[in-house]
Structures are given as C-alpha cells and as structure tokens.
Amino acid sequence: MATETETIQSLVDREYKWGFVTSIEADSVPPGLSEDVIRLISTKKNEPEFMLEWRLNAYRHWAALEKSDAEPKWANIHYPPIDYQSMVYYSAPKTTTGPKSLDEVDPELLRTYEKLGIPLREREILSGVAVDAVFDSVSVATTFREKLAELGIIFCSFSEAVREHPELVKKYLGSVVPYTDNFFAALNAAVFTDGSFCYIPKGVRCPMELSTYFRINAQNTGQFERTLIIADQDSYVSYLEGCTAPMRDENQLHAAVVELVALDNATIKYSTVQNWYPGDKQGKGGIYNFVTKRGKCLGRNSKISWTQVETGSAITWKYPSCILQGDNSVGEFYSVALTNNYQQADTGTKMIHLGKNTRSTIVSKGISAGHGQNTYRGMVKITKNAEGSRNYSQCDSLLLGDKCGAHTFPYLEVKNSTAQVEHEATTSKIGEDQIFYFRQRGLSTEDAVSMIVNGFCKQVFRELPMEFAVEAQKLLGVSLEGSVG
Amino acid sequence: MLEIKNLHASIEGREILRGINLSVNAGEVHAIMGPNGSGKSTLAHVLAGRESYQITAGEVLFEGKDLLGMLPEERAREGVFLAFQYPVEIAGVSNMYFLRAALNTIRKHRGLDELDAIDFLKTVREKMKILDMDETLMNRPVNEGFSGGEKKRNEIFQMAVLEPKLAILDETDSGLDIDALRIVADGINRLRGPDRAMALVTHYQRLLNYVVPDFVHVLADGRIVKSGGKDLAHELEQKGYAWLEETAEPVKSGVSVR
C-alpha cells in the first residue's frame, strides 16, 4: 500500500523544467512605490496626461486601502505579508528602441522562447498565430500586425494603444474592472507597465487566434500586465494567453488585470494556460498570481467564454467572471486547476446575470496532489430583472494521495423566480485499486495517472483551441510527471 | 509455466499464505478452491503483484523467470492476467481507450505493431459478440455504471483481447446469474488452449460444471491441503470444507515458518 502511494508521490515530485534566467541587462526603477515612482513609470512610457491622472488616482486609492489593511484575506490561501515597498515596479530589457522585425530581437531573448518551446519564428510561419510577446514589461515582438491591420483589427501592446488609440483606451479602460474594484486591481492600475490591447471592429471575424506569451524575468520584479479586449458588434475573436517563468527563490507578485468588452452579437473566447513557477517541493519560492479577470457582455446576444488551465504559481487567486448585461448574452467558464506540492489555488468565477434570458455555464475541475490545496469559489447572481436566466454549474475535484485538499464554495444569489440554477459537484480520488487495475493490464502508474487525469479534464480541454489543448495536456502531464499522449 | 515454491505472504504483519507449492503447465486449467479466508484471493493478488502484500519466503517462477521480482505491469506484459473479483470503476477513461492502450503496451512488449483505432475495433468486435456485450459499452468509462454481471463479462472480454499466457480468474462466478454464468464460462472455454494456462479461484463448484478443470486444489489456512482431479470439486460440494480443514496441520501463530 505504502509503495503505491510512494510511486504516485514520486511522479508528483518533479522539478520545474523551465527554470532558467536569461541574462539581459534590465532597466529598472528603484524599489518601492510612491507618486514619484508612478510619475517615473508614466514618463518612461511617454504616456498622455489622462493615463498619468488615472494611475495617480488608482495609486491614492490603493495607498488608502493599504493603510487600512484592506488587502483581501477572505480567500482560502495562506502566505506571509507582502512588503510592497521592497518591490521593483518597472523593469524593461535595455534594448529600448523597439525592434521592427524578429531579426532585430535580442537573440538571447529568442533563445529563451525557444527553450520554452515557442519559437516565435515557427509560430509565425507554421501556426498562423500572431504573438505579442511580453518579456518582463515591454513588448518585444508583435507579429502579423499588417495582416490584422488590413481587417481593421488592432492588436498591439498596451503602451502603444495608449499612445495611438487613446480614444478607445479612454472609453474602455476600467469600464469592466475599475481601479476601485479591489486591492490588487488598484495596485495594477497604478503601476501596470504593459500588456496587450485588442480591438475587433464591427462585423469582423478575427481569422487567427491571437496569442500573448508573458514571461517574468528580471529578479524581484512584480509584473503587472493589463489586457483590454474590445469586440465590436457582430465580431469574433479567440485570444490565447500562455505563460511560464524561470526558477527563482523569492516569491514574486503578479497582479494582472484583464478586461473584456463584447458588444451586440460579439463573441470573445479567452483561453489561458498558466504555468508560472510553483515553488519547490518544500513550498519555497513561486509566483503569487493575484489576477482580476472580468468580461462584460455589454451587447445583446453577446458571448464571453473563459477557458483556463492553471498548473503553475505558488498561489493562485483568480476568478474570471462575466457580467451578463445584454439580453440573451452568454457567459462560460471552463477551468482546470492543478495544485501540487505546496501550491494553493483559490479560483472560480462570478456570473452576474443582469439582462433577460442570459445564460451561463460553469465547469470547474480541480486536481490536488502532494500537499496542494485547491478551492473552487464561485458566485452565480441572478438579479431582479434577469428574467428567464439560467445557470448550470459543475464542480469536480480529483485528489491524488492523502495529504492534499479540495474545497468548494459555491454562492448562489437568485432574485428572480423565473430563473433556473443548477449546481452539481463531485469529489473523487485516484485510488490504489484503480492504479493497480491499470498496471495489471500492462500500463504503468504514470500512464494510469495521466489517463485518469486527462479523462477528468476532457470536458475543459475540448473548449481549448486544438494546439493549446495539446499543450495543456502536456503541461498537466509534466506537472504530474508522465507521458501524456 | 508457473512454479510456486513454498510461498509465504502476509499483510500488515498477518501471515495469509503459509507455504504454497503448485505447478501449472501450459494447457492446464487448475481450480483453486477453499473456504472464506483460506488465502485464495491473496494468492491471486500476490501472483499479479499487489504491493500491499509482503512476500516473506518462497519463490515463483513464470516461464523460468522470477515473477516476484517483476513489477505488476511487467508481469502483465509477460502474459499474466488477473480477472478481478471486484473490477474498479474508472471515470472519464473509456473502455475502448483503456483496452487499446493496454493491448498496445502488451503488443509492443511482444514485438508486435500497435493497432490503430480501426484495426482495434475490428479485433474486439468479434470478441464482444462471444461475450454478448453491447458495443456501446466500449464508449462508456471503464466499468462505470456496469452491472455486476457486465463487469465480470468485461473482465473475460479483456482477457480475450489481451490473450494472456496465464489467466488467473478470481471468483469470476460470484454475482452472476445462471445465464451470465453460461456466457462467461463459454468465453473462458473458448480461451482454453495448449499454450494457455488458467487458474480459477472459486468458492463454489458451480462454475466448474461449465469449465471443467484438469486439477482441483483445496486451500485451507494458507496452504494447499488437498489436490486431485475434477471429482474433488464434487466431493467438496457434498461434504463442505470442514473435513479438510481438520486434517490440515495446525500452524502456531507467531511462529516463523521461514
């Protein structure tokens, strides 16, 4: 009995494959946060006055929150207090004049991506994916721009959008996640250094998956990206976000904000594979991933679909949500969250039904291994006017071993009697009996675990774009060790 | 094919097998009978490599190789198959996917080409018919929502697909109604052959009416206390196990038998 548990344990104990640090000279501001630092960031980024104003307002709001100790503590996660004054809030690789093509990109940087298995060049040629790669805080390569521009699609770094499309940024920035939303959203609004911006004009179906690879590199630098995607009437876009970070000892704070806006009949599909450094087997190091992601179905018949595969980070605090404002709008959330060793995840979604006949689906799959703690926290809120609205939620937990935990906190708030809300939940465990059954049929423990885990996640993987689904399966296999096929 | 010599095994410090000696040749069918708690199922699981049991003495040779030194999956690939008494359910993994992965692993080990989904389906279709199995079962998760009888049939079906050299059937007859028993027995009989050995672990003699064994062994208190031909099973049916248990040599508890 002990031996089989140990075998599962040893599979689960694997080294983070992608821990390495690229030595590129970084241009950083001194650690700490103050109005001066905010001004410095804004100046370095050549931002217009309105951005600086917004940042300063956010900073003041955040500073007040910090003073009153308003950092959120309700999540089922535990970590030592974060010293916000010891962090560096801006860091950019020193190659400041933006490269015009990949040939101009620092070869060291390109090699880093290659180690990650995402050679930009190949992606560009073979996969038809336009990659806006964020290395630390400044976008270093944006591809397929011209092709997208022909269709009127804007896909660029956030800084560029601030400079070149200030009217769009002004209109939508903070319209879904205002800086007053929460502690980390306020911090992000004050100090965010870059991110992606995407605008799909009326009636345009974006012909390729838009993708951004984020990577945290410079030591001791919290990364604060901000992503804003606007899908105008009758448009469609599928956006992919994937990331991995190098090995490091100190915890790094990552507080991103993602805002999505879908107008009439528009659809936004947002897929994430998150694989930041989870810390070592003893729970030392790793990324704190405190992210605010929210989409607003502003128009009628609009749809926002979140799919996430979360395998990395020491701590994940993340609730990609949908505000279903337009009548008949649809919100979806498909999630796989895996916690291993001492990882903690408190993740889920909020579906806020405001419009009539709005529908939402939640499928959450939590996998806990080692000493991992996995929490699903979800809210379904049907407001008074949301007549005929429906929600279906399914929360499944899978446990590997006997030292991990799974927790489920569903909140349902229904204020309209015509609504239909369903919630299903299961908890299962990969048992020694199951493993032995596989082995008796000639399959290794590793195969057994990966087949069971992949079977468990099938419903979510189906929602990912093909390429990403393969990557996600691989990631899951690597995170639990194994040859996932 | 299988040579068990003075096999001792215990679980959590309690000795269950106390010196088993048994040889099984290719082409033979052996029935292993005995009262509850005599160690029948333990023997089946020890041969399959269940790691919760500690082997305290003895050896087992399978085709001359040290069986006890192999991992469970290595034993399976070498051709040892255990039909479980209580087959587990595996959510999310379809029967088809599971069995094809198993078959291909074993085929690879034997130096054969792996089968793709289409060839695999061809191979299994015929075998499903023999066991009167509904093809839709293939797309369902392994054993999930199967009735007791369907689970047992599925075990024999897997055996038919994997074509083991040595099949150990642990209480395959339990929980089967008479029609299902006949179908399962028919499936087992079709798999009898000169190159294959079988060990039927059973409490009752009724399976042996359909699958006639070459040898019958009676296990009591962790040892084989009597061996004989097929008639021994009938004798047991009439007399019960008690008369044999009395003749078994008592083993003092706590005394090492090494």
Interface residues (C-beta under 8 A of the other chain):
Chain A: M1 T3 E4 S428 G431 E432 D433 Q434 F436 Y437 F438 R439 Q440 R441 G442 L443 S444 T445 D447 M451 I452 N454 G455 F456 K458
Chain B: A48 G49 R50 E51 S52 L71 P72 E73 R75 A76 R77 F81 L82 F84 P87 V88 I90 A91 G92 V93 S94 Y97 F98 L99 A101 A102 T105 I106 H109 P141 V142 Q158 L162
